[in-house]
Amino acid sequence: MKKILSILCCMAMAISLVGCGGNGATTGKTVTVAKENDVISMDSTYATDGMSFEVIHAIIDGLMTQDSDGSLINALAADYTVSDDELTWTFTLKDAVWSNGDAVTAHDFEYAWKRTVVRPEAEYAYLYGSDGACIAGADEILDRVWDGETLTEADATDLGVKALDDKTLEIKLAQSVPFFASLMTFPIFYPVNQAFAEELGDQYALSPDNLLSCGAFKLTKWEQGNRIELVKNDTYYDADKVEIDNLIFVITKEVSSSVAAFEGGTVDFTKLSSDLIDKYKDADEFTTVLEGYLWYLQYNMENQYLSNKNLRLALTYAVDKVDLVENVLKDGSLTGDGFTPSGLATGPTGKDFREEAGEYYSLDATKAQEYFAAALQELGLTSLKLTLLYENADPAKSAAEYLQSCLQKNLPGLTIEMDMQPKANRIERQKVGEFEVVLTRWGPDYADPTTYLTLMQTGNSYNYGKFSSAAYDGKLAEASKAATVEARWAALIEAEKILMEEVPITSVFQVGGASLISGDVTGIDTHAVGVPYIYKNVKKN
Amino acid sequence: MNKSTMKYIGKRLLISAITLVIIVAVLFLMLKLMPGTPFNDEKLTEAQKLAIYAKYGLDQPFFVQFFNYMKNMLTGDFGVSFGIVRNMQVSDLVGPRILISFGIGIAAVILGTVIGVLLGIYAALHKNTLADTLATIFSVLGVSVPSFVLGLLLLLLLGVTIPVFPILYESSHPLRSSVLPVIALSFGVIANVARFTRSEMISVLASDYIALAEAKGLDRTTIIRKHAFRNTLIPVITILGPILVNLMTGSMVLEQIFSIPGLGRLLVEGITVNDYNVVLAVSFLYSVLYVVMMLIIDISYGIIDPRIRLGKGD
């Protein structure tokens, strides 16, 4: 037995030595980030998830990007001009090259955009149409594609994008879009090298060899479900600003494993799960990031009880948002103060929309009970039972459980029945209007309050609660026709005020992410909209 | 091999092929009945969804889809992934993972069997002593403690406290990265094999032919090595088949803990995002393994013992 044990020990030691300093070794400054999800698509035309956005942005620049503080700055664009009618945007490009030596030209943008708009499986192509950038001709082409027509890039000649020469890109819009430049940070508007992509066909962007880089890093390894390795791109036009040599993503679904790897020093940045927050919240490495997702209670306005405004006000005043974010979620989430999250959009004064529009509603049990009594009287009831629809994953699950106890405590006579569903079912039930109260969320498509506010317009397909207000619709119309950015901004603030006073929704919280970051790593920039994490400015001591 | 054996094997092969077709059909149907689709993004409009279905042929009637899938499958085309890596060939996605899962599974079975057999024999030879009791306790623990608990324990001990092995799987160091998961997985095998070996050994040692060998004056080592050991192993080998398939297909939980890019995780992720083609391909692979294993066992029984070939005229 002893012999066997000693043989096993020797084997273990031998194996543990194998490969030390072997082919996996990287030179220079390396930052390793643990991620729960792998990249789903490296093709900017198809990517829809945050992780894909992050890695695509690390290797390919768009026209515009966000600085550390979230402000919009030029990326591949050297400069741009907007015509007086705001319908023609002309971008001139910097001198930049793809990693195969080709110059990055305006044609790469024209090709990429036409490629995206004709492909039905480009899920975010709607951002080209009137739900986003309003590029001239986009809606017509999208309608044909979604009607089942098979089109190619050559059929997209009517799309309002044109390379005037190698360095000049002209974009024509169907209507004025004040946030057009900020949309250019979204990967779906990034360039694609036509010759390279066409040569590879359906294998384009499926492996490191089948991708070109014109960004801060180059993709060298992509082992699906395990590891992504990037190295600094020396031919990047802004290579002087990139301080680290290697950026590595390790993919692990198990947060406790990535935290163990962080403790062991092999990972520099990891997210924390809610059960680990208490253990680490006082550690020096603890940090929180703010995400753009806003969770809110949506009321079915066609429901016989919830059409009563006093009832909706009672529910809204009974929610203790502060207790929820500070004592239940504890991950840096913010209280939901309106129908636009913090850090989403900056107005003409340079202030955040939320800061200017103010905070709506906070816990007031007395007011809540007064409104509840009034509602019960108007409805001819003595007590009330409502069903809360929510999904079976955090943070929705813990938040919904908290909301149930909080509402029942502050509104005696109210019973909240819980209806937990998988996310897909939750959305399906909302779509067909089979809900009373639902805890739901929305993530921004672009850095402007309208990405949220238009949801509540009469007839909007995401207006699941069927809220309708002529005053609100009018205010949004006023904003879209406003002569100046200042007037537009003011109209949007007023529109949100009308919405919040009508309470078709109760804003609950804006998602935060608790994380651990090594003391010697700085500059992992996080943003509430667009690309969630940007690594260009990462530094390691 | 005589004619009737060939005929028997032929019949078995045919049944296996039919079984696999039925399995794919049932899987196909079950996937279609699953709520949701691979394209669940809330922001997709109905028209856009329909256009995407058309692009991937998901708008076709069930039987057309099934027929196309079977047709492509026979040419080695398992379709593309929708939600794991958009548009990647499923074979490109599954291929690298097969090696990893098979490697770890087979290593765990070999390690577990060797230790298990030694432990079982040792316990049998020292029946009703302290060593036997300890071995039994170990076996009970091995069977009842889930591999992920052991995995986490090993991870803490040899990954964090004494950092000998990597915490997260590193494909550049597959050997080092596999040590802890292999040990964690082999525990169940050790326990099962040891228990089985012990009881077999005890019953073999009590049999008449061992008594005869002893009477003939053979020394104990020869009796155990030449007579008892071999006869103990035959039943042990029969339980190894299912264990082997089970471990080769990847332990989802251990893969999660050690972040091993294996088959188990791929299947579960495929199910969560409704990635039909990935789920089909991985489940099909599992089915093939089981069917082949059953086929081998059936045929080997048939060869060893002709009485198993039932049916007249064989």
Interface residues (C-beta under 8 A of the other chain):
Chain A: M1 I4 A12 I15 S16 V18 G19 G22 N23 G24 A34 D38 V39 I40 S41 D43 Y46 T48 P120 E121 E123 Y124 Y126 D143 V145 W146 D147 G148 D202 L206 E223 Q224 G225 N226 R227 V250 I251 T252 K253 E254 S256 S257 S258 A260 A261 E263 G264 T266 V267 P422 K423 A424 N425 I427 E428 D445 S461 Y462
Chain B: P35 G36 F39 N40 D41 E42 K43 L44 T45 A47 Q48 L50 A51 I52 A54 K55 Y56 G83 I84 V85 R86 N87 M88 D92 L93 P96 R97 I115 L118 Y122 L152 L155 L156 G159 V160 P163 V164 F165 P166 I167 L168 Y169 E170 S171 S172 H173 L175 R176 V179 Q256 I257 F258 S259 I260 P261 R265 L266 E269
